[in-house]
């Protein structure tokens, strides 16, 4: 089939933007964590439950009544959902299958020995659960922050003067920083802004200094104190404010001060430019035919030979005289044909990828590459899959550099940097060639 015929045949199912290989994700053990954080906290073993603010009472109940300890409770983003998950798991399997067992009075009589259970993130299932809860909490916080950024219905008076601000929260926050030297950080770093301002206003209404948190006899004395002592700022050691800063949700169980100190320490430690312990993330190449991923081309070859029986195509079916950019176009062409369930050899269309792969094998079209004019087209410079690591493994030898210099014979225009004739650029551009194939013109 001629190149023009192929172009017409594929017009109905053309790929208008790069696809993306499926990412490898661990299955979430706790989908649908959409209960509010104010949900009651349920006991893991009995019908007992307490309000969310009585967390300590429930932990005491678990210890005394059921001899179970939950490690690092403060690192759990949503304790209510955490408890519900493990309550269900303990109904399926005995607690000993999940928890570390600690025996008291182990050297004493058997009748005086007791088993206590520790539920912690040493257990992989518990660790994944905590991470998923943390990730969901972060997503909720970022979504809330974005809503506040775009909110145009904000209306609130200044805490220090009678000015009122409407439209967006940034107007009020910037006003307090500029006019009253009261800075609580950049507006984009803050979340739950209204609750934050309510907390601050309640302190002022209670005649309490926001920084030293001392209480005064009247508002005039309080304002005078905050002005003279430069206490127009919040107390960073007060953990009440942590929930209003996005940075406190980024690291599991760490405050902004801990994250900041770690960043500073890493900068100092990395000052000697010692990269000996650095390891690059492995590049994962994907088979030309299925979704199998391997970290090296040798593993891809082995996969194709063992499971696909396309050993010749493992070498990418590339003629020896193809330079790098021609290899790229051929791989993108094959990717696109397979994605569209079309044989790259005869251009026959099939119902599914499995059908076209079976046809390629039985019809012997593995090495039945079409004429170069079919795939050596400008549109195949663009990857079919935007995360196609296979393209990074193609040969790029000295011979390739020599071949790349053949830009005129390959139809690739080379434009000088000082060329000022924009019309000439449009006439010779790859984009113009692509649009002409669609009956359009950029000039």
VOLUMLO-150390 format. One record per residue (C-alpha): x, y, z. Coordinates in steps of 0.02 Angstrom, whole numbers, padded with zeros to 5 digits, always signed. Each point is the difference from the previous one (the first is absolute). Layout:
% VOLUMLO-150390
XYZ ...
END
This chain:
% VOLUMLO-150390
+00000+00000+00000 +00068+00172-00046 +00042+00127+00134 -00144+00113-00052 -00123-00145+00009 +00063-00044+00173 -00022+00180+00054 -00181-00001-00059 -00034-00168+00083 +00065+00059+00168 -00084+00170-00004 -00148-00062+00099 +00102-00061+00148 +00149+00117-00001 +00090+00037+00164 -00011+00187+00033 +00110+00004+00155 +00125-00116+00083 -00069-00151+00091 +00073-00056+00166 +00054-00173+00056 -00092-00062+00155 +00095+00036+00160 +00039-00138+00125 -00098+00036+00160 -00020-00098+00159 -00183-00043+00032 -00076+00109+00134 -00057-00104+00149 -00123+00133+00054 -00098+00077-00145 -00131+00133+00026 +00067+00087+00154 -00124+00141-00008 -00063+00009+00180 +00030+00167+00089 +00135+00010+00131 -00134+00036+00131 -00068-00177-00016 -00007-00100+00163 +00144-00114+00045 -00053-00183+00009 +00080-00134+00107 +00083-00138-00101 -00077-00142+00100 -00164+00056+00080 -00145+00121-00034 +00083+00137+00104 +00026+00167-00088 +00046+00176+00053 -00006+00173-00082 +00152+00045-00103 +00066+00124+00129 +00009-00139+00133 +00138-00096-00087 +00097-00030+00160 -00151-00080+00082 -00014-00127-00141 +00186-00039+00003 -00012-00029+00188 -00150-00114-00029 +00096-00102-00130 +00147-00020+00118 -00095-00046+00158 -00144-00101-00073 +00078-00080-00153 +00188+00011+00035 +00036+00083-00167 +00116+00148-00033 +00001+00101-00162 +00173+00070-00036 +00027+00180-00057 -00182+00051+00004 +00048+00180-00039 +00063-00057-00171 -00171-00066-00052 -00086+00127-00111 -00177-00065+00027 -00013-00103+00159 -00186-00037-00026 +00029-00083-00168 +00155-00087+00065 -00101-00080+00141 -00142-00051-00115 +00122-00085-00118 +00083-00104+00137 -00167-00038+00082 -00051-00085-00161 +00165-00092-00019 -00007-00066+00180 -00170-00075-00041 +00080-00096-00144 +00159-00061+00085 +00063-00013+00180 +00094+00149+00070 +00159-00104+00017 +00014-00005-00190 +00030+00188-00005 +00071+00058+00166 +00164-00025+00090 -00031-00098+00161 +00080+00058+00162 -00008-00119+00149 +00002+00072+00175 +00080-00092+00147 +00075-00123-00123 +00107-00083+00134 -00142-00018+00124 -00139-00128+00015 -00104-00029-00157 -00161+00053+00086 +00075+00174+00034 +00062+00028-00177 -00097+00117-00116 +00014+00036-00185 +00000+00180-00060 -00013+00042-00184 +00089+00139-00096 -00075+00063-00163 +00131+00101-00095 +00065+00040-00174 +00131-00137+00008 -00142-00101-00076 +00000+00045-00187 -00190+00002-00006 -00006+00127+00142 +00134+00107-00082 -00094+00005-00166 -00161+00043+00091 +00082+00147+00090 +00078+00063-00161 -00165-00010-00093 -00090+00094+00138 +00136+00132-00004 -00011+00015-00190 -00188+00019+00005 +00012+00133+00135 +00129+00095-00104 -00112-00008-00154 -00147+00067+00101 +00105+00142+00070 +00068+00049-00171 -00176-00002-00072 -00061+00111+00140 +00148+00117-00024 -00037+00016-00186 -00182+00044+00037 +00056+00137+00119 +00123+00068-00128 -00139+00017-00128 -00135+00058+00121 -00067+00173-00041 -00134+00004+00137 +00121+00031+00143 -00058+00140+00116 +00083+00044+00165 +00056+00153+00099 +00179+00029+00053 +00040-00054+00178 +00097+00160+00035 -00101+00137-00084 -00174+00029-00070 +00041-00036-00183 -00102-00137-00082 +00058-00110-00143 -00101-00094-00129 +00044-00104-00152 +00151-00106+00045 +00088-00039+00162 +00168+00062-00065 -00061+00181+00013 -00025-00012+00188 +00158-00101+00034 +00108+00118-00101 -00081+00151+00084 +00038-00066+00176 +00180-00036-00050 +00027+00168-00085 -00099+00119+00112 +00014-00086+00169 +00162-00099-00017 -00098-00157+00040 +00062-00141-00110 -00068-00177+00007 +00084-00055-00160 -00041+00002-00184 -00186-00022-00038 +00038-00149-00112 +00079-00092+00147 -00157+00011+00106 -00151-00115+00002 -00163+00012+00099 +00028+00186+00002 -00166+00049+00079 +00025-00119+00146 +00177+00067+00019 -00060+00179+00010 -00141-00052+00118 +00130-00078+00117 +00104+00159+00000 -00152+00112+00024 -00059-00104+00149 +00169+00022+00083 -00007+00188-00025 -00179+00005+00063 +00061-00093+00155 +00131+00138+00022 +00141-00123-00033 +00161+00044-00089 +00022-00105-00158 +00186-00025+00029 +00038-00013+00187 -00182-00050+00036 -00010+00106+00158 -00171+00070+00047 -00027+00188+00026 -00134+00104+00087 -00066+00089-00155 +00020+00015-00188 +00098+00163+00006 +00132-00076+00115 +00007-00157-00109 +00025+00098-00161 +00130+00112+00081 +00094-00153+00064 +00000-00088-00170 +00060+00159-00085 +00140+00043+00123 +00062-00180+00020 -00013-00038-00187 -00120-00142+00043 -00106+00022-00155 +00036-00179-00052 -00056-00172+00049 +00088-00120+00117 +00081-00130-00113 +00015-00120+00148 -00189-00006+00019 -00051-00160-00090 -00179+00064-00019 +00057+00097-00153 +00079-00149-00088 -00160-00054-00085 -00012+00166-00092 +00164-00021-00097 +00010-00119-00148 +00181-00046+00037 -00057-00095+00155 -00094-00123-00110 +00144-00039-00118 +00104-00114+00112 -00076-00141+00102 -00001+00055+00183 +00122+00146-00022 -00028+00183+00036 +00059+00141-00111 +00148+00032+00116 +00060-00180-00017 -00018+00005-00189 +00092+00166-00006 +00144-00062+00109 +00017-00157-00106 +00009+00103-00159 +00136+00112+00076 +00097-00150+00063 -00005-00083-00170 +00069+00157-00081 +00147+00001+00122 +00033-00185-00015 -00005+00006-00189 +00125+00142-00008 +00145-00116-00038 -00082-00057-00162 +00012-00181+00051 -00117-00095-00115 +00066-00174+00042 -00160-00055+00086 -00115+00069-00134 -00094-00126-00103 -00102+00045-00151 -00178-00061-00016 +00005-00147-00121 -00064+00035-00175 -00145-00115-00040 -00019-00046-00184 -00165-00072-00063 -00021-00141-00124 -00054+00050-00175 -00152-00112+00009 -00061-00016+00180 +00012+00097+00164 +00147-00100+00069 +00135+00114+00073 +00184-00038+00026 +00146+00105+00062 +00120-00051-00140 -00014-00037-00185 +00073-00174+00030 -00148-00039+00112 -00119+00066-00134 +00084-00113-00128 -00017-00150+00116 -00183+00041+00030 -00041+00011-00185 +00096-00160-00038 -00082-00099+00138 -00178+00063-00004 -00026+00086-00168 +00116-00105-00107 +00047+00156-00097 +00188-00013+00020 +00039+00087-00163 -00108+00146+00051 +00091+00007+00167 +00137+00087-00095 -00137+00125-00045 -00005-00060-00181 +00119+00141-00041 +00102-00008-00160 +00183+00029+00034 +00009+00162-00099 -00133+00094+00100 +00063+00147+00099 -00070+00049+00170 -00147+00109-00055 -00057-00128-00127 +00002-00132+00137 -00107+00115+00107 -00128+00022-00139 -00008-00187-00034 -00029-00043+00184 -00135+00134+00015 -00082-00065-00159 -00003-00180+00064 -00065+00058+00170 -00141+00096-00082 -00052-00142-00115 -00003-00126+00142 -00099+00121+00110 -00128+00018-00139 -00009-00190-00020 +00069+00015-00176 +00135-00110-00078 +00151+00107-00040 +00045-00118-00143 -00162-00011-00100 -00103+00137+00084 -00145-00119+00036 -00112+00058+00142 -00052-00117+00142 -00119+00005+00147 +00131-00004+00138 +00186+00004+00035 -00001-00188+00033 -00077-00031-00172 +00130+00104-00091 +00143-00082+00094 -00066-00171-00043 -00013+00052-00182 +00178+00069-00004 +00065-00166+00065 -00103-00118-00108 +00014+00104-00159 +00188+00018+00020 -00009+00190-00002 +00128+00022+00139 +00132+00062-00120 -00122+00059-00132 +00042+00183+00018 -00089+00119-00119 +00091+00114-00120 +00104+00133+00088 -00109+00137-00073 -00144-00066+00106 +00080+00027+00170 +00140+00124-00037 -00123+00143+00025 +00016+00158+00107 -00147-00048+00113 +00098-00149+00066 +00130+00114+00078 -00128+00019+00139 -00008-00149+00120 -00157-00105-00001 +00023-00021+00188 +00068+00151+00092 +00091-00110+00129 +00076-00120-00127 +00170-00040+00078 +00035-00119-00145 +00041+00151-00108 +00141+00044+00120 +00084-00168-00029 +00016+00016-00189 +00174+00002-00076 +00079+00171-00012 +00175-00039-00066 +00123+00104-00101 -00081-00067-00157 -00165+00070+00064 +00077+00173+00015 +00058-00013-00179 -00173-00054-00052 -00080+00141+00099 +00098+00124-00105 -00096-00061-00152 -00141+00115+00050 -00038+00060-00176 -00016-00174-00073 -00107-00054+00147 -00118+00146-00026 +00041+00087+00164 +00022+00188-00023 +00144+00085+00092 -00043+00179+00046 +00136+00126+00040 -00021+00095+00162 +00020+00170-00084 -00134-00034-00132 -00125+00142+00010 -00116-00052-00141 -00142-00078+00098 -00097-00039-00159 +00145-00108-00060 -00001-00091+00167 -00185-00036-00017 +00020-00062-00178 +00134-00126+00049 -00063-00052+00171 -00045-00177+00048 -00165+00065+00068 -00044+00071-00169 +00034-00169-00082 -00113-00087+00126 -00141+00124-00026 +00011-00015-00189 -00034-00186+00019 -00163+00050+00087 -00046+00125-00136 +00050+00152+00106 +00130+00135-00024 +00093+00103+00132 +00045+00140-00120 
END
